[in-house]
Amino acid sequence: MADGKKQKTTAKPLISGISSGFLLCILLLVTVWFTPALKAYLVIAIAFCIILSGILGFFIYWLSRKNNKLNDPDENKKKELIARRCQLLQKHFQNVLKVQKTNKRLQSRYDLPVYLWFSDKPQNDFNVITQMGYEAYQVDEFGNDIEFPILFWLSEHSLVISVSQGEDQHPEYLKTLYNCLKKWRPRQALNGLLLATNADALLGQKEAIKMRADQIKADLTRLNRTFGLSIPVYSIITHSSSISDFCQYFSGFEDARREDAFGSMMPFREHGGIDADWYDHAYDALIGQLIANMTSALSGQLNLDYRKSIAAAPLQFGLLKQNLWLQLNRIFGVNQLGDGLMFRGFFFTHEGSDSKNVDALAATISNDLGHEFYHPKSSQPVKQVLFAQHLMTHALIPEHMLVGVNKKKENWLLTMQTTYTLLCALLLIAILAIIKLDFDYQSQREARADALLERYKEAITASPYDVENLADNIPNLYSLRKIYELYNKPEPWYVLPFMPSYTIKPEVELAYITELQAVLMPSLEKSLANDLFVYVNLEEQATTLSLLNSYRLLFTPNKNNTEELRAYFVQSLEDQGVGTTSTLNQLTSLLDDAFANHLIPEESNTDLEQLARKVINQTGIETLLYQHIKSQTKYANRIDIRSELGSNYSQVYSFSSGFVGYLVPHIFTPSGFTELDLSVDSPIIKEALSAYAGVAGEAPSALEMYRISRDLRQLYKNDYINYWKDFTNNIVVNPVKDDTELSRLLTLLTNAGDNPIQNYYNTISKYTTINIEPVEPAKDEKAAEKEQTPIDQDQMEAMRLINVSFSDFHSYVSSVNDAPKPVDQWLAAVKAAKAYLDTFYQAEDARKLAYDTLAKPLQSSNPIAAIQLTASTQPTMTKSLSDAITQLSNDAVLSLAHQHLNLQWKNSVLTTFQSSLASYYPFSKNAETDASVADVKAFFSSSGAFEAFNKKYLNSFLQGTEGSPYLPGLLPRSGLEITPEVWDMVDVANQIRSALFLASPDNVSVKFQMKALTMSPKATEFMIYSDQPLFTYRHGPTLWKSISWDGEQQAEDNLNIELKDSVTSLSQSNFSGNWNWFKLINSQLVKADNQGAEISIGNKGEQIRLSVKTQGQVNPFTPDFFTQFKLPENI
């Protein structure tokens, strides 16, 4: 029936878990199926649903089983019983410790050895434990005559705890016992373990011995791990009477021999385990003792049965050796690492009871004779306890320290002890150091105070206090304050309030406060009264009001606002010329102390106050009231309008250095204008008047209130207008220096989403446009008259004047008759200019496009010129931006065009000239190589390189009224000028073309005439010839000889010149190359002009003078005719 109930209890949770998981799985699968987004991941979703359902089902199953167990009454009763017994075990453990402390004074809890007695049936071993000298503690007090599986045994020398290993034991009991031991002795919970084994078990089957040995080994291993120790284990073989004839062997011995321990202790092994050789030797030694003592045993016994047993005992004892080794080796055998449980020895005991014995010897002989079984004989029982009395005291307790300690606990203890010792030492040192530091600090402070006091006394003696002179009193008072400050400055951390002190701090504080009251406060009153008297005589109402208010504030004990007083006295000293930085700082400190201690002068000048009130009442207190209203938190709160200007405004314009007007007080906003009520009944004015009630006296009359209201409105209106005018005047347009900054500026200005210009004008318009709802007319005439008061008209007038003052800004961002706003028109022009410039920057050849654009006529129609055309009508900021944009845009396009001209100049003209002409004759006088006539033709002809460049690029330049020709720019009165050397070279090139191509525009040639002017008398003939004479002269009349230099077609490559007399040649020379005539004439040139030249040929004595006449207006034979043609690197 119980099994059926158990099956039912198990089935219920299983059914609940399966059903819950199944239902969840169905629900999730339906959800997945009807969710289109999950169909792409259908396999993953289904797998997830199944896993989640399985987890839920298992959780429901586990929870149901747990609830069933909690609801099982039998199980609950067992748990309650176990819990009660565990609590009782803890209680008995504590009581045992108390009893043990009472019986024996222990210096340490570790002085008392503690042993565990492990046995399958501890109740059968009570006689042995008692014989060893132990007394059971409350053996039968666990209730209901139940022998508890854990009992305590007390003695003077040690404590033994018997632990049952039978079925009556429970893990919770062991856990409770172990926790108690660890809590009591954490570093060394046990000193050893006595493993009791019934001899009858050793005579049984070997498989049973092995099983029990394995279980014992597991328990001992767990025990070592629990306590962190390697516990010595002593094997105690109990019930030795089970070994037939063994106990009878000792019947004839004296009691002393029977009380000694019978067994062997193994030498200590660090890594534990058991030595087989030692065991053989030890066990054989015990057998040898039995054999050796057999004679004395037989001589002491007359009973025949006992004598037979004595003779058989060694053999019976020897038959136990193998099984005992089997158990010991199984338990204490070493592992692969050479470690094992710590085995110390084995001992035999007999508890004195009659038990069934096993005649192993008879069984062995019967088996050898072939008998299947034998009938054991009964032997005489031995009623005495054997081998137990001295077992603990003589064998086990002497090595109670062999167990060692728990290393972790021991190291932790040493660490804690060291830490505690160090902390105590540090604490002692710290206390002594604090006492020393405190003493030194107070000593030094007192010594410094004495020195300052002596200095103060000397200063007072040299310069006594004078309440009429505030400036002279400040240094002496501040000297006293140094002493006061010395005792009131924050003390070091080591100065503790409970430390003994001999300070004079109270006396110093009293003396300082007394001097402030007696000297500083009268000095302040006198200084303020003197200034007030002066301005009363001058009838300065505003200053008098301010001073009178400060004067009354000086006599107010609880001053809410002392900044005005501080500012006044500081300014007063500065005006007197004694306001050095040091003096002002000293005065500020003295004032802070005086006001903090609520000090006031003792007497006031009431007559002076009355005079001051009369002066103030003459005109009013509007200015001071207005300043008071402006300083109120509601109106003084500032709004940072930079966010309304956009995130890009700082890249277009900035505020003047030091200007913070972008933090706009609330009073200068339209909402502040609306909220500020300056009417006669305004609570704001009433509050301001109440703040100066001590000065203003009683409430002003209605007429006075009207005047105050009107003046306040006038002040406010002017202040509002001036604030925003100052704001606009402090806007500085950022300079635009190069093309990169221009491109960035145009990009910002064409940004529709966050346009800094649009944001700027919209912001100014927003804060300078004030609209107030007009007052609705009342139904009756009296109410209408009341509403149409002059105050309302004043407010509307102030609003109108503010709007008119900034009408230019308002109209700039307003649309009239659906026309575009002026600001939008300007931005559209800027956008067109950007698009126009982008055509240059994005073109394949921006330089060529720039030149081509400028070379076209009617440049005034471009977008850049359109912006400049309207710049004069723009507001200040957009005018500055227009000027910057147009100027930089024009400069950028001119620069591109200039670069194009330079590039074409170098490629088409300069490179050609330098490579083919510049270093050749006649363009270089000293050149050894002649320039090719074909190259000269290709360069200088009407279709040559130079003229082609001139026609293509330079013809677009216009001649201004002054200066060099220019290429018109994008803006009127702007243009690109090139270096004047270019125009000079154009003229030189024209001259060269005129001289070389006079006869034919396609052929290079020079036609000239030559005749002799004079010839030395000695000379008889002059001749220029090549293959044939070209020019010949002899004394006589001369005629012009026409000569032609035909350039490429020149026939005479060499010209020979010879001047001779009738006998010899006086002078000879030769000129070769295409340019031989030019070489001849230039080398012998005397003078030249536009029409011709004169040359002289010969030596110093004998010469002939020739005249050369060229055709046209240009003479190519002048000295620098060709060499003057020098082209610049850049134009």
LINLIN-V998590 format. One record per backbone hydrogen bond with DSSP energy under -0.5 kcal/mol. CO is the residue of the C=O (numbers start at 1). NH is the residue of the N-H. Records with the same first field share a line. If there is no record, write none. Layout:
# LINLIN-V998590
CO->NH, NH
This chain:
# LINLIN-V998590
1->5
2->6
3->7
4->8
5->9
6->10
7->11
8->12
9->13
10->14
11->15
12->16
13->17
14->18
15->19
16->20
17->21
18->22
19->23
20->24
21->25
22->26
23->27
24->28
25->29
26->30
27->31
28->32
29->33
30->34
32->35
34->36
35->38, 39
36->39
38->41
39->42
41->45
42->46
43->47
44->48
45->49
46->50
47->51
48->52
49->53
50->54
51->55
52->56
53->57
54->58
55->59
56->60
57->61
58->62
59->63
60->64
61->65
62->66
63->67
64->68
65->69
66->70
67->71
68->72
69->72
71->73
72->76
73->77
74->78
75->79
76->80
77->81
78->82
79->83
80->84
81->85
82->86
83->87
84->88
85->89
86->90
87->91
88->92
89->93
90->94
91->95
92->96
93->97
94->98
95->99
96->100
97->101
98->102
99->103
100->104
108->111
109->112
111->113
113->159
114->191, 192
115->161
116->118, 194
117->119, 163
118->196
119->165
121->124
122->125
123->126
125->129
126->130
127->131
128->132
129->134
130->133
135->154
136->138
137->152
138->141
139->148
143->146
145->147
146->148
149->164
151->162
152->137
153->160
154->135
157->113
158->155
159->115
160->153, 162
161->117
162->151
163->119
166->169
170->173, 174
171->175
172->176
173->177
174->178
175->179
176->180
177->181
178->182
179->183
180->184
181->185
187->406
192->116
193->195, 234
194->118, 196
195->236
197->238
198->201, 202
199->203
201->204
205->209
206->210
207->211
208->212
209->213
210->214
211->215
212->216
213->217
214->218
215->219
216->220
217->221
218->222
219->223
220->224
221->225
222->226
223->227
224->228, 229
229->231
232->193
233->235, 344, 345
234->195, 236
235->237, 347
236->197, 238
237->349
238->199
239->242
240->243
242->244, 358
243->246, 247
245->249
246->249
247->250
248->251
250->253
254->258
255->259
256->260
258->387
259->390
261->263
262->348
264->346
269->272
271->340
273->343
274->276
275->279
276->280
277->281
278->282
279->283
280->284
281->285
282->286
283->287
284->288
285->289
286->290
287->291
288->292
289->293
291->294
293->297
294->298
295->299
296->300
298->301
303->307
304->308
305->309
306->310
307->311
308->312
309->313
310->314
312->316
313->317
314->318
315->319
317->320
318->321
320->324
321->325
322->326
323->327
324->328
325->329
326->330
327->331
328->332
329->333
335->338
339->335
341->273, 343
342->233
344->266
345->235
346->264
347->237
348->262
349->240
350->386
353->355
357->359
358->244, 360
359->363
360->364
361->365
362->366
363->367
364->368
365->369
366->371
367->370
374->376
381->383
384->386
386->350
388->391, 392
390->394, 395
391->395, 396
392->397
396->399
397->400
399->402
400->403
401->404
403->230
405->407
406->410
407->411
408->412
409->413
410->414
411->415
412->416
413->417
414->418
415->419
416->420
417->421
418->422
419->423
420->424
421->425
422->426
423->427
424->428
425->429
426->430
427->431
428->432
429->433
430->434
431->435
432->436
433->437
434->438
435->439
436->440
437->441
438->442
439->443
440->444
441->445
442->446
443->447
444->448
445->449
446->450
447->451
448->452
449->453
450->454
451->455
452->456
453->457
454->458
455->459
456->460
457->461
458->462
459->463
466->469
468->470
469->473
470->474
471->475
472->476
473->477
474->478
475->479
476->480
477->481
478->482
479->483
480->484
481->485
482->486
483->487
484->487, 488
485->489
492->495
494->496
496->499
504->508
505->509
506->510
507->511
508->512
509->513
510->514
511->515
512->516
513->517
514->518
515->519, 520
516->521
519->523
520->524
521->525
522->526
523->527
524->528
525->529
526->530
527->531
528->532
529->533
530->534
531->535
532->536
533->537
534->538
535->539, 540
539->541
540->544
541->545
542->546
543->547
544->548
545->549
546->550
547->551
548->552
549->553
550->554
551->555
552->555
553->556
555->557
557->559
558->560
562->566
563->567
564->568
565->569
566->570
567->571
568->572
569->573
570->574
571->575
572->576
573->577, 578, 579
574->577
578->580
580->584
581->585
582->586
583->587
584->588
585->589
586->590
587->591
588->592
589->593
590->594
591->595
592->596
593->597
594->599
595->598
604->606
605->609
606->610
607->611
608->612
609->613
610->614
611->615
612->616
613->617
614->618
615->618, 619
616->619, 620
621->625
622->626
623->627
624->628
625->629
626->630
627->631
629->632
632->635, 636
633->637
635->667
637->666
638->640
639->641, 664
640->643
641->644, 645
643->646
648->651
649->652, 653
652->734
654->732
656->659
660->663
662->641, 664
664->639
665->668
666->669
669->673
670->674
671->675
672->676
675->677
676->678
679->682
682->686
683->687
684->688
685->689
686->690
687->691
688->692
689->692
690->693
692->695, 696
693->697
701->705
702->706
703->707
704->708
705->709
706->710
707->711
708->712
709->713
710->714
711->715
712->716
713->717
714->718
715->719
716->720
717->721
718->722
719->723
720->724
721->725
722->726
723->727
724->728
725->729
726->730
727->730
728->731
730->656, 732
731->733
732->654
735->737
738->742
739->743
740->744
741->745
742->746
743->747
744->748
745->749
746->750
748->751
750->752
754->756
755->759
756->760
757->761
758->762
759->763
760->764
761->765
762->766
763->767
764->768
765->769
766->769
768->770
780->784
781->785
782->786
783->787
784->788
787->789
789->793
790->794
791->795
792->796
793->797
794->798
795->799
796->800
797->801
798->802
799->803
800->804
801->805
802->806
803->806
804->807
806->810
807->811
808->812
809->813
810->813
811->814, 822
812->823
814->822
815->817
816->819
821->825
822->826
823->827
824->828
825->829
826->830
827->831
828->832
829->833
830->834
831->835
832->836
833->837
834->838
835->839
836->840
837->840, 841
838->842
840->843
843->846
845->849
846->850
847->851
848->852
849->853
850->854
851->855
852->856
853->856
858->861
859->862
862->866
863->867
864->868
865->869
866->870
867->871
868->871, 872
870->873
871->874
875->879
876->880
877->881
878->882
879->883
880->884
881->885
882->886
883->887
884->888
885->889
886->890
887->891
888->892
889->893
890->894
891->895
892->896
893->897
894->898
895->899
896->900
897->901
898->902
899->903
900->904
901->905
902->906
903->907
904->908, 909
905->909, 910
906->911
909->913
910->914
911->915
912->916
913->917, 918
917->920
920->923, 924
921->931
924->927
929->921
932->936
933->937
934->938
935->939
936->940
937->941
938->945
939->946, 947
941->944
944->948
945->949
946->950
947->951
948->952
949->953, 954
950->955
953->956
954->957
958->960, 966
965->978
966->958, 968
967->976
971->974
974->969
975->977
976->967
979->982, 983
980->984
981->985
982->986
983->987
984->988
985->989
986->990
987->991
988->992
989->993
990->994
991->995
992->996
993->997
995->998
996->1005
1000->1003
1001->942
1003->1000, 1005
1005->998
1006->1045
1007->1111
1008->1043
1009->1109
1010->1041
1011->1107
1014->1105
1020->1035
1021->1060
1022->1033
1023->1058
1024->1030, 1031
1025->1056
1028->1026
1031->1024
1033->1022
1040->1042
1041->1010
1043->1008
1044->1046
1045->1006
1046->1049
1047->1050
1051->1053
1053->1073
1055->1071
1056->1025
1057->1069
1058->1023
1059->1066, 1067
1060->1020, 1021
1064->1061, 1066
1067->1059
1069->1057
1071->1055
1073->1076
1075->1079
1076->1080
1077->1081
1078->1082
1079->1083
1080->1084
1082->1085
1084->1096
1087->1086, 1094
1091->1110
1092->1089
1093->1108
1094->1086, 1087
1095->1106
1097->1104
1101->1103
1102->1099
1103->1016
1104->1097
1105->1013, 1014
1106->1095
1107->1011
1108->1093
1109->1009
1114->1116
1115->1118
1118->1121
1120->1124
1122->1125
1124->1126
1131->979
